[in-house]
């Protein structure tokens, strides 16, 4: 459920800034609105500001400037335990001396809830994460995946307004991590809770989110549903950070409608959508996804010769690394299916891509 213009903001960052030393801003004029029931992921490299934003929302950090609102009310001066926010950490943060049931009961006890109601809510929360039979075990008796389920149940047990998750699957192996991604997404859908999730894992963000906020240098570079981020990146940072991407540097020669003609640095020309490339004479970086390039396809303005440098068999496709216009890191994904040309390392082949599948963006 991605937020639309007509949706009221449930979580809102209004011109929020954060500095730890009074000089360097780690979060710069953040404006972000999240609808009730939405799953929004803050994605970016280390040091981009995403975790700091989550900690300010949780109340563990204080904004230097601006307001953070929840349900239309400023929570800047409300302590963490009174914000009605659940939190899941990568480290699980379970109390080792308590049983699973006691770990879940603790946040209810802090809120003054009676014993019978606590027991009912603990059972319900454990059942949500398929851990109903583990109430009497201690965290040390559980696997990493089981501990993460308990940490998730503890964040849900007091029925919070918002659940925040900070790299919650980072300590799990690949297969379990992917399984938990779907479990968390299904829980979100069935409960209708608002989730703000932080990760540096792009595939995790694309799999789970209604919208993704891509952070870099303390700012949101692009905020969009996963498909838009991948198919329609607005700048070179997003194009390079989300998925695998080929880039060709050049200069804008001309523009006709939405299509720009680019003179590449090696003297060749190509055509691309003029997305964020400036006027004629401006430097640009042309972005093309590997799966949008065809081997010996229908010829067009972007047909060119390429030398095959490396072939890697990956089951459903062959990853081909080519030299294209002087770039020897140009990648094409060739489906492992009948009718596709068999390539040999060292040979020269012809490749092509549509102008609509290339995006002329800002130079990095």
N, C-alpha and C positions, 0 to 999 in steps of 0.2 A: 504494500500500500504506500506508494510514493506520495509525498505531500503535493497538493495542488495549490494554486493561488487563492482558492476560496477556503482552504483549510485554516482553522485557527492554530496558532503556534502553541504547543503544549510545553515544549522546552525551547527556550530562546536565549541565545547569546547576542547581546546588543552592544556593539562597539567595544568588545572586551579586549583588553590588553593585559599582558603579564610580563613583568621583569623581576628577576631575582636580585639584581645588583643596582637597580635604579637607572641603568644606562642602556643595556642591551635588551630589546624586546624579544622574548621567545614566542609570544603570541601577539600578532599585530592587527588591531582593529577587526576582530572576528565578529561577523554577523552571520548567524545560523539559526534557522527556524526548523523545528522538528514537530511533526503532527502527532497527536495521541495515537498510539498503536503502531507507529512507524518503526522500522528497523533501519537505523542509520549507522554506517561504519565510517570511522575516521581512519584513513589509510595514508601511510607515508613512511619515509625512511626515518631512521633514528635521528632525534634532534629536530624534527620538523614541527613539533608543537602539539601533536595529537594527544599524547598522554597527559600533558599539562592541562589541556582543555578538559579532559575527563576528570582529572583530579580537582579542578576548580568546580565542576558540576557536582562532584561528590562532596565537596566542602573541605577536602584535605589541603587545598591550596586556595589562596585568596586572590581575586582579580585585582590588578593594580589600577585598572580603569574600566568603566563600563558596568553593565548589569547582566546578571544571569537570572532568568525568570523561569518559574515552574508553575504551570497552570495559571499564568497571568500575574503571578505574585513574585516579587524579587526575593531570592533566597540568599543574597550576598551575606547577610548577617545571621543566617540560621545555621546552627551547628550541624555537623554531618548526621548525627543520630536522630535529628528531628526533621530531616528532609524527606523521609519516606522513600529512600532510594536503596535498592539492593545492589550489592557489589560482588563481582566474581573476579578473582585474581589468577594469574598464571601459577602462582605458588600454592594455590588452594586455600592457605591460611586457616586450616582447620585446627581446633584445639586438640593436641595429641592425647591429653589426659581424660578427655571426654569420649563417650560413645557417640556413634553417629546420631542417635536420637537426641542426646544431650546437646550436641553441636547445633542441631536444628531448633531445639527448644530454647536455647540461650537468647537469641534475639527477640523471641516472644516474651520471655521472662523479663527482659529489660524493659519491655513495653507494658509491663504490669498485667499480662494476660493470665487468667486462671488456669489451673492444671488440666482440667478436662478439655478446655478449648485448645490448649497447647498440644495435647496429645492428638486431638482430631486433625489439627493443621499439620503436624509433623507427619502423620500417616499419609495425608493427602499429598504433601510435597514429595515424600519418598516414592509414592506410587507414580507421580508425574515423571520421574526419572528412572523408573523400573528398578528401584532399590528398596522396595518394601520389606524384603527379608533381611536387611542388613542393619536394622536399627540398634542392635546390641553390640555391634562390632566397633572396634576402635580404628582410627584412620590408618595406623601402621599395619593393620590386617587387610587393607584394601590395595588394589592395583592403582596405578596412576589414573587410569580412565574412570575407575569407580570413585576415587577421591574427587575427581573433577565433577562427576554427577552429584555427589553430596554437596560440594561447594555451590553448584547451581541450585540445588534444592534449598539450601540455606538462604540463598539470595531471594528465592521466591516464596518462602514459607510465610512471611508476614504480609504478603500481597502488596508489594511496593507499587508506587506510581510509575517508577522507571527502574530498569535494571541496567547497570553499567558493567561492561566486561572489558578487562584490560589484558589483552593477549592470553585469553583463557585456555587456549589449546596448544600453546607454544611448547609445553613440556611433553606432549604426546607424540607417539610415532605416527608416520604418515597415514597409515590405514585407519588407525583409531581416530586421528584428527579429522579425517574426511567423514567418518561415520558420525562423529559428534557434531560436525557442522550441520548435517541434515537434522539431527535430533534437536539441536538448539533452534533451527529454523522452524521445525514442526511445532515445538513448544510455543514459540512466538506466535505462530499462526493460530494455534488452538486457544491460547490464553488471551490473545489480543493485547499483550503488554507492549509498552514502549521500550525499545532496546537501543542503547548507544554503545557501540562496540569499537574497540581499538585494536588494530593489527598492522603489521608491516607486510603481511602475506596477501598479495593481490588476488590469488585464486580464492582464498577464504572470503575476501570482501565481495567478489563477484558472485559467489555461490549463495551467500546468505542475505544480502542487503536489499532493501527497497531503494535506497539511495546511498551513494558513496561520496564522502568528502575527501578529496585528495589533497593532502597537506604537503607543503614544502616551504621552508624558511619562515615558519610562523604564520603562513597565510593559506587559505583554501584556494588551490589552483583551479579546481573545477568541482562542482557539486551536481551529480546527475545519477539517474538509474544506471545499473551496471552495463546494459547494452549501449547506452549513449556514450559512456566513458570509453568503452572499447572501440566502438564503431566511429565515434565522432569526437575524438579528443580536441580540445580547444587550443592547446599549446604543446610545445615540444616536450616539456617535462612530463605531462600526462601521457602523451603518446609513447614515450620511452619507458615510463614506469609501469604502465598497464599493459601486460602481455608482451609478446615478442614483436619487434618492430624493425623494419629497415629504414635507413635514413640516407638521403642524398643531399649534399650541400650545393647551393647555387644562388643565382640572382634572378629576380623577377624581370623578365624581358617585356612582357605585355600581358594584358588581361582583357578577356572578352566575356562579358557576363560573369558567370561563376568560375570560369576556367582561366587559370593563369598559365602562361608559357614560361618555363624556367630554363635558363642557361646554366647547366651544371658546371662545377669547377673544372671538369676535364674537357669542357668545350661542347659536349653533347647537349641536346635539349630534351625536355619532357613536359608533359602537361599534367596539371593537378588542380584540385579544387582550391580556390583562393580563400583560405579559412582565416589565417592570421599571419599574413606574409608582408604587409606593408605595400607601399606604392612601387611603381616601376623603378628599378635600380636598387631596391632593398635586398639585403641578404635574406635567405630563407632556407629552411630545412624541409625537404619533401619526405613525408612519412608514408610507408606502404607496408601493410600487414603481409607476412609470409604466405598466408593461405589465399591472398588475392592475386598472387602472381601465377601465371600459367606458363608451362613449358611447351613451346611450339604451338601456342594457341592462335586465335584469329589475330592477324596483324593490325596494328594501329599506330597512333603517334608515339606510344611508349614501348614499341617493339625494339629490342636491342640484343646484341650478342653478349653472351656470358660464358666465362670459363668455369668448369666444375672443379672445385678444390677439395671437397670432402662430401662423403655420403654416409649418413648414419641411419641404420635400420631401427625403427621404433614401433614395429608391429603394424599399426593401422596406417602409418605413413612413413615416407623416407624424408629425412631432414637433409636438404642439399645446401651446402655452403658454396657460394659462387663469388667470382670477381665480376662486379658490375660497375661500369664507369669508374674504375679505380678503387672501388670499395670492396675489399676482400672478405667482409663480414656480412654480405648480403645473403639472406636465407630464404629458401623456398620450400614449402611443405608439399611434397608430391604424394597424393593418395596411393596407397598400396592396393591398387585395383586394376582390373583388366582395362586395356585401352590407353594406359599411361606409358609414356616413353621410358625405356630403360636407359639410365644415364651411366656414364663411365667417368671416373676421376681423370682429369686431364683434358677431356674433350671440350670443344666449344659448342654451345647450344644456343637456341634462340628463346628468349623469354618475352612476355608481354603482360601489361596490366592496364586496366581501364583508367581513364583520367579521373572518374568519379571515385575510384578506390585509392587514390593518392591525395594527400592533404598537404598543401603548402603552409607551413607554420613558421613561428618565430625561430631565429637561429639560436642554438644553445650557447 
